[in-house]
Amino acid sequence: MVTNQQHTQSATYDVQLLFPVLLLVGIGIVMVYSASSALALKKFGTDYFFLKKQALFALAGIVVLVICKHFPYKFYRQLTYPLLFLSFVLLIAVLIPDFGLSAGGAKRWIHIGSFTFQPSEFARIALIIYLAYSLEKKGDRLKEFSVGFIPHLLVLGIFAGLIINQPDFGSVVILGALTWLMLFIGGVRITYLFLSIITLLPIGMYLLISAEYRIKRLLGFLDPWQYPADEGYQIVHSLMAFGTGGLWGAGIGKGYQKLFYLPEPHTDFIFSVIGEELGLVGVMVIIAL
């Protein structure tokens, strides 16, 4: 029997968690419009194009949030293997010409009509649900190498192998870090986790230096001012945006770097636009949230 107290708790929202989320969503909508208006006007003839898109997805996200709030989390156990299989299929589908979408020298997106998404993002959710389910199911046997470590490493290896061919080295690193942390929290022997880092580190270093574009990005990151016209271009203009913003910022809509200097100002470099227009104070507020 569900007590009145339990029913009340299930019907209420964690305000301390919900308020920052909604505030960040609101700030995001405003800043996406500020960062994208000039670009949208040039490409689509209206400065509201990305604003409408962001607001629509924000509304859809809030609806999903409310649905998930009332969704029995234990039901995710039954979805574990279907989600893993679907992720596997989607990661393979990226390689199919009719579905996979190439951009910037990488093939990481699936294009269905006007809808585009990255299967690696879906795979990340599926991996987290799988690890949570598996770690809870195996319980005391997590200390065993063949039970608590190898199966999880194999699933990670399959996902990582498909994603690295896109190529998307960053997503592989994120998946690896998530897996390592969840295994650590779950109670897998620290010896296995430590040895996995020692073993995989040389492989990661090889992958990092095996592609010329990754080496150029690394050099541009270490000293962007040495390569202001190519590898360091994005970082240089990002730093210029933050420097211009100062303490209080230039004001919403008054940023300069978003005017076709920063690439993808409304997505990849939205934080630089925020730094220029809202300043250090605005940046710290967002980080605090």
LUMMI-643720 format. One record per residue (C-alpha): residue in one letter; residue number from 0; x, y, z. Coordinates in steps of 0.25 Angstrom, whole numbers. Layout:
REM residues N
NODE   residuo   num       u       v       w
NODE         A   NUM       X       Y       Z
...
***
This chain:
REM residues 289
NODE   residuo   num       u       v       w
NODE         M     0       0       0       0
NODE         V     1       5      14      -4
NODE         T     2       5      23       8
NODE         N     3       0      38       7
NODE         Q     4      14      43       9
NODE         Q     5      20      34      -2
NODE         H     6       9      39     -11
NODE         T     7      11      53      -8
NODE         Q     8      26      51     -11
NODE         S     9      24      45     -24
NODE         A    10      14      56     -28
NODE         T    11      24      68     -25
NODE         Y    12      36      73     -32
NODE         D    13      50      75     -26
NODE         V    14      50      91     -27
NODE         Q    15      65      92     -25
NODE         L    16      67      83     -37
NODE         L    17      56      88     -45
NODE         F    18      58     103     -44
NODE         P    19      72     103     -49
NODE         V    20      68      94     -61
NODE         L    21      57     103     -65
NODE         L    22      65     116     -63
NODE         L    23      76     110     -72
NODE         V    24      66     106     -83
NODE         G    25      61     121     -82
NODE         I    26      75     127     -83
NODE         G    27      78     117     -94
NODE         I    28      66     122    -103
NODE         V    29      70     136    -101
NODE         M    30      85     134    -104
NODE         V    31      82     125    -116
NODE         Y    32      74     136    -122
NODE         S    33      84     147    -119
NODE         A    34      95     138    -125
NODE         S    35      88     133    -137
NODE         S    36      79     145    -142
NODE         A    37      90     150    -152
NODE         L    38      93     136    -157
NODE         A    39      78     133    -158
NODE         L    40      75     145    -166
NODE         K    41      86     143    -176
NODE         K    42      83     128    -178
NODE         F    43      68     127    -176
NODE         G    44      63     142    -178
NODE         T    45      57     143    -164
NODE         D    46      65     145    -151
NODE         Y    47      55     136    -143
NODE         F    48      58     123    -150
NODE         F    49      67     117    -139
NODE         L    50      59     124    -128
NODE         K    51      47     116    -132
NODE         K    52      54     104    -134
NODE         Q    53      61     105    -120
NODE         A    54      47     109    -113
NODE         L    55      40      97    -120
NODE         F    56      51      87    -115
NODE         A    57      51      93    -101
NODE         L    58      36      91    -100
NODE         A    59      37      77    -105
NODE         G    60      48      75     -94
NODE         I    61      39      80     -83
NODE         V    62      28      71     -87
NODE         V    63      37      59     -87
NODE         L    64      42      64     -74
NODE         V    65      28      63     -68
NODE         I    66      26      50     -74
NODE         C    67      39      44     -69
NODE         K    68      35      49     -55
NODE         H    69      23      40     -54
NODE         F    70      30      29     -62
NODE         P    71      33      16     -53
NODE         Y    72      49      16     -53
NODE         K    73      49       1     -51
NODE         F    74      43      -1     -65
NODE         Y    75      56       4     -71
NODE         R    76      62     -10     -67
NODE         Q    77      53     -16     -78
NODE         L    78      57      -6     -88
NODE         T    79      72      -9     -86
NODE         Y    80      75     -19     -97
NODE         P    81      65     -13    -107
NODE         L    82      72       0    -105
NODE         L    83      86      -6    -107
NODE         F    84      82     -13    -119
NODE         L    85      75       0    -125
NODE         S    86      88       8    -122
NODE         F    87      96      -3    -129
NODE         V    88      87      -2    -141
NODE         L    89      87      13    -142
NODE         L    90     102      14    -141
NODE         I    91     103       4    -153
NODE         A    92      92      12    -160
NODE         V    93     102      25    -160
NODE         L    94     110      18    -170
NODE         I    95      99      16    -180
NODE         P    96      99      27    -190
NODE         D    97      84      29    -190
NODE         F    98      84      31    -175
NODE         G    99      97      36    -171
NODE         L   100     100      51    -172
NODE         S   101     114      56    -174
NODE         A   102     119      70    -169
NODE         G   103     132      75    -166
NODE         G   104     139      63    -170
NODE         A   105     132      54    -161
NODE         K   106     120      45    -163
NODE         R   107     113      45    -149
NODE         W   108      98      49    -152
NODE         I   109      86      41    -157
NODE         H   110      77      50    -166
NODE         I   111      62      46    -167
NODE         G   112      54      57    -174
NODE         S   113      57      70    -167
NODE         F   114      61      63    -154
NODE         T   115      76      61    -151
NODE         F   116      82      54    -139
NODE         Q   117      95      47    -134
NODE         P   118      93      32    -131
NODE         S   119     105      34    -122
NODE         E   120      97      42    -112
NODE         F   121      86      31    -112
NODE         A   122      97      21    -110
NODE         R   123     102      29     -98
NODE         I   124      88      28     -91
NODE         A   125      87      13     -94
NODE         L   126     101      10     -89
NODE         I   127      97      17     -76
NODE         I   128      84       9     -74
NODE         Y   129      91      -4     -77
NODE         L   130     103      -1     -67
NODE         A   131      93       2     -56
NODE         Y   132      84     -10     -59
NODE         S   133      96     -19     -60
NODE         L   134     104     -14     -48
NODE         E   135      91     -15     -39
NODE         K   136      88     -29     -45
NODE         K   137     102     -35     -42
NODE         G   138     103     -30     -28
NODE         D   139     113     -37     -20
NODE         R   140     120     -43     -32
NODE         L   141     125     -30     -37
NODE         K   142     139     -33     -31
NODE         E   143     140     -45     -41
NODE         F   144     148     -41     -54
NODE         S   145     140     -49     -63
NODE         V   146     127     -44     -58
NODE         G   147     129     -30     -53
NODE         F   148     139     -25     -63
NODE         I   149     140     -32     -76
NODE         P   150     125     -32     -80
NODE         H   151     124     -17     -78
NODE         L   152     137     -14     -85
NODE         L   153     132     -23     -97
NODE         V   154     120     -14     -99
NODE         L   155     128      -1     -98
NODE         G   156     138      -7    -108
NODE         I   157     127     -10    -118
NODE         F   158     121       4    -117
NODE         A   159     135      11    -117
NODE         G   160     139       3    -129
NODE         L   161     127       8    -137
NODE         I   162     128      22    -132
NODE         I   163     143      24    -135
NODE         N   164     140      20    -150
NODE         Q   165     131      33    -151
NODE         P   166     141      38    -147
NODE         D   167     137      44    -133
NODE         F   168     149      42    -123
NODE         G   169     143      52    -113
NODE         S   170     130      43    -111
NODE         V   171     139      31    -109
NODE         V   172     146      37     -98
NODE         I   173     133      42     -92
NODE         L   174     127      27     -93
NODE         G   175     140      22     -87
NODE         A   176     140      32     -75
NODE         L   177     125      29     -72
NODE         T   178     128      14     -72
NODE         W   179     140      15     -63
NODE         L   180     133      24     -53
NODE         M   181     120      15     -52
NODE         L   182     129       3     -51
NODE         F   183     137      10     -40
NODE         I   184     124      14     -32
NODE         G   185     118       0     -35
NODE         G   186     129      -7     -27
NODE         V   187     138     -13     -38
NODE         R   188     152     -16     -33
NODE         I   189     160      -3     -34
NODE         T   190     172     -12     -39
NODE         Y   191     164     -15     -52
NODE         L   192     161      -1     -54
NODE         F   193     175       4     -52
NODE         L   194     181      -6     -61
NODE         S   195     170      -3     -72
NODE         I   196     175      12     -72
NODE         I   197     190       7     -73
NODE         T   198     186      -2     -84
NODE         L   199     177       7     -92
NODE         L   200     185      20     -90
NODE         P   201     195      16    -101
NODE         I   202     184      13    -110
NODE         G   203     177      26    -108
NODE         M   204     190      34    -110
NODE         Y   205     192      26    -123
NODE         L   206     178      30    -128
NODE         L   207     181      44    -124
NODE         I   208     193      46    -132
NODE         S   209     189      36    -143
NODE         A   210     180      47    -150
NODE         E   211     186      59    -155
NODE         Y   212     174      68    -152
NODE         R   213     175      63    -137
NODE         I   214     190      68    -136
NODE         K   215     186      81    -142
NODE         R   216     175      83    -132
NODE         L   217     184      79    -121
NODE         L   218     195      89    -126
NODE         G   219     184     100    -128
NODE         F   220     179      97    -113
NODE         L   221     193      98    -107
NODE         D   222     197     111    -114
NODE         P   223     185     117    -123
NODE         W   224     192     130    -125
NODE         Q   225     203     123    -133
NODE         Y   226     192     119    -143
NODE         P   227     182     130    -143
NODE         A   228     177     128    -157
NODE         D   229     175     113    -157
NODE         E   230     176     103    -146
NODE         G   231     175     113    -135
NODE         Y   232     165     122    -142
NODE         Q   233     153     117    -134
NODE         I   234     160     118    -120
NODE         V   235     166     132    -123
NODE         H   236     152     138    -126
NODE         S   237     146     131    -114
NODE         L   238     157     137    -105
NODE         M   239     154     150    -112
NODE         A   240     140     149    -109
NODE         F   241     142     146     -94
NODE         G   242     152     157     -93
NODE         T   243     143     168     -99
NODE         G   244     132     164     -89
NODE         G   245     140     168     -77
NODE         L   246     133     167     -64
NODE         W   247     118     171     -68
NODE         G   248     118     168     -83
NODE         A   249     115     177     -95
NODE         G   250     100     174     -93
NODE         I   251      90     164     -99
NODE         G   252      90     166    -114
NODE         K   253     102     175    -115
NODE         G   254     113     164    -117
NODE         Y   255     123     165    -129
NODE         Q   256     129     152    -130
NODE         K   257     116     145    -134
NODE         L   258     115     154    -147
NODE         F   259     122     143    -155
NODE         Y   260     135     142    -148
NODE         L   261     132     131    -138
NODE         P   262     128     118    -146
NODE         E   263     114     112    -141
NODE         P   264     112     123    -131
NODE         H   265      98     118    -127
NODE         T   266     103     104    -124
NODE         D   267     118     100    -122
NODE         F   268     122     114    -118
NODE         I   269     110     119    -110
NODE         F   270     118     120     -97
NODE         S   271     127     130    -104
NODE         V   272     116     139    -108
NODE         I   273     110     138     -94
NODE         G   274     124     142     -89
NODE         E   275     124     154     -98
NODE         E   276     110     159     -96
NODE         L   277     108     155     -81
NODE         G   278     122     156     -76
NODE         L   279     129     149     -65
NODE         V   280     117     151     -56
NODE         G   281     108     144     -66
NODE         V   282     117     133     -68
NODE         M   283     119     130     -54
NODE         V   284     104     130     -52
NODE         I   285     102     119     -62
NODE         I   286     113     111     -57
NODE         A   287     107     112     -43
NODE         L   288      94     108     -48
***
